[in-house]
Amino acid sequence: MCCSDQPPKEEPKVSIDWSKILVDRAEFLKLVALGCSGLIGLIVAIPGIGFAFGYFLVPKREDWIKVGPIEHYEVGNTVAVNFTDTTGTPWDGVCAKRVAWLRRIDHSNFQAFAVNCTHLGCPVRWEPGAALFMCPCHGGVYYSDGTVAGGPPPRPLHQYPTRVANGQVEIKVGPVLTEG
């Protein structure tokens, strides 16, 4: 028997209606545009969602930080004090290091000022000869009690609440500073 004696087998014919499976070019481009728009919208929304959840998840606690014994500060003097803000997040690292201007008013009363100008946040310096806080960026000037003496600052220097406890001067740190 030879192969040529048998008729060749035919493949079964399956008819596929490609018009039901494939989309035309216009529909395809609409789907691509819709998918890209959704992806772009998601990318834009992620930081806002993260900020919203981060705002509610970050603890808003306050803490009293010791800055030194009361004997270290003379009445009428203003000095810079360094401290670590313990109210932030564990990953703050070096950013938790803070500086404040501490002024001893009398035997048991102190004022602590944030070092940032209320105009644009530049660090102010204390000029003991003039008894003024001066901002080098735009010429802001503050009196020794933190009130505005001149220049562009719109508000007095921000203040930290202070207290004396067990012979130690303490500064209250937290999410909000008070105005002078």
C-alpha positions in Angstrom: 0.0 0.0 0.0 1.2 3.2 -1.0 0.5 6.5 0.5 -0.9 7.8 -2.7 -3.8 5.4 -2.7 -5.5 7.2 0.2 -7.0 10.6 -0.2 -5.3 13.3 1.8 -6.9 14.2 5.1 -8.4 17.6 5.3 -8.0 19.8 8.3 -11.3 20.6 10.0 -12.3 24.1 9.1 -13.1 26.4 12.0 -14.6 29.6 11.1 -13.6 32.5 13.4 -15.6 35.7 13.2 -12.7 38.2 13.9 -15.1 41.1 13.9 -16.5 39.9 17.2 -13.0 39.4 18.8 -11.0 42.4 17.6 -11.8 46.0 18.1 -11.3 48.6 15.4 -8.6 51.2 15.6 -10.8 54.0 17.1 -12.0 51.7 19.9 -8.4 50.5 20.6 -7.1 54.1 20.9 -10.0 55.0 23.2 -9.1 52.1 25.5 -5.4 53.1 25.5 -6.3 56.7 26.3 -8.6 55.7 29.1 -6.0 53.4 30.6 -3.3 56.1 30.4 -5.6 58.7 31.9 -6.4 56.3 34.8 -2.7 55.6 35.4 -1.8 59.3 35.3 -4.7 60.1 37.7 -3.5 57.4 40.1 0.1 58.7 40.0 -1.1 62.2 40.7 -3.4 61.1 43.6 -0.9 58.9 45.5 1.0 61.8 47.1 -2.2 63.5 48.2 -3.6 60.3 49.7 -0.3 59.7 51.4 -0.3 63.2 52.9 -3.8 62.8 54.1 -3.2 59.5 55.9 0.2 60.7 57.1 -1.4 63.8 58.7 -3.8 61.7 60.6 -1.2 59.0 61.6 1.6 61.2 62.8 1.3 61.6 66.6 0.6 65.1 67.7 2.0 64.9 71.2 3.8 67.4 73.3 6.8 66.9 75.6 8.9 69.0 78.0 12.6 69.0 77.1 15.3 69.9 79.7 17.7 72.6 78.4 19.9 73.0 81.5 20.0 73.9 85.2 18.6 77.3 86.2 22.0 78.4 87.5 23.5 78.3 84.0 21.4 81.3 82.9 21.9 84.9 84.1 18.9 87.3 84.5 18.6 89.5 81.4 20.8 87.3 79.1 19.6 85.6 75.9 21.5 82.5 74.8 21.1 79.8 72.2 20.1 76.4 73.6 20.3 73.1 71.6 17.8 70.3 72.2 16.4 67.2 70.5 12.7 67.4 69.7 11.3 64.0 70.9 7.8 64.6 69.5 8.6 63.8 65.8 8.8 60.5 64.1 11.5 57.8 64.6 13.1 58.6 61.3 13.6 62.3 61.9 17.3 61.7 62.7 19.3 64.9 62.5 16.2 66.9 61.7 15.1 66.4 65.3 17.9 68.7 66.5 16.6 72.1 67.3 17.9 75.4 68.5 16.0 78.1 70.4 16.8 81.5 71.9 16.3 81.3 75.7 16.0 84.6 77.7 15.9 84.7 81.4 13.5 87.4 82.5 13.8 87.2 86.3 14.6 84.6 89.0 12.1 82.0 87.8 10.7 83.2 84.5 12.1 82.4 81.0 11.1 83.0 77.4 12.2 80.7 74.6 11.9 81.9 71.0 12.1 79.9 67.8 15.2 80.8 65.7 13.1 81.3 62.5 12.0 84.7 61.3 8.2 84.9 60.8 8.7 86.5 57.4 10.3 83.7 55.4 11.9 81.4 58.0 15.5 82.6 57.9 17.4 82.1 61.2 17.5 85.2 63.4 20.6 86.0 65.4 20.8 87.8 68.8 22.7 91.0 69.0 23.5 91.5 72.7 24.8 95.1 72.2 21.6 96.3 70.6 19.4 93.9 72.5 17.7 92.9 69.3 17.0 89.8 67.2 18.1 90.4 63.6 17.2 88.5 60.5 20.0 88.6 57.9 17.8 87.7 54.9 15.5 90.7 54.5 16.3 93.0 57.4 13.7 91.9 59.9 14.3 93.2 63.5 12.7 92.0 66.7 12.9 93.4 70.3 14.2 91.2 73.1 10.7 90.2 73.9 10.1 88.9 70.4 7.9 91.6 69.1 8.5 93.1 65.7 10.7 96.2 65.7 11.0 96.7 62.0 11.3 95.2 58.6 9.0 92.8 56.8 8.1 90.2 59.5 4.3 90.1 59.9 4.2 88.6 63.4 6.3 88.4 66.5 8.8 85.5 66.9 7.2 82.2 67.7 7.6 81.1 71.4 8.0 77.8 73.1 6.3 77.5 76.5 8.8 77.3 79.3 8.8 76.2 83.0 11.3 75.5 85.8 10.9 72.0 87.3 13.3 70.5 89.8 15.9 73.2 89.2 15.9 72.5 85.4 14.7 74.9 82.7 12.3 73.1 80.4 10.9 73.9 76.9 7.6 72.5 75.7 7.9 71.1 72.2 5.1 69.9 70.1 3.3 70.5 66.8 2.4 74.1 67.4 4.3 77.1 68.6 2.6 80.2 70.1 3.0 83.7 68.9 4.7 86.3 71.1 
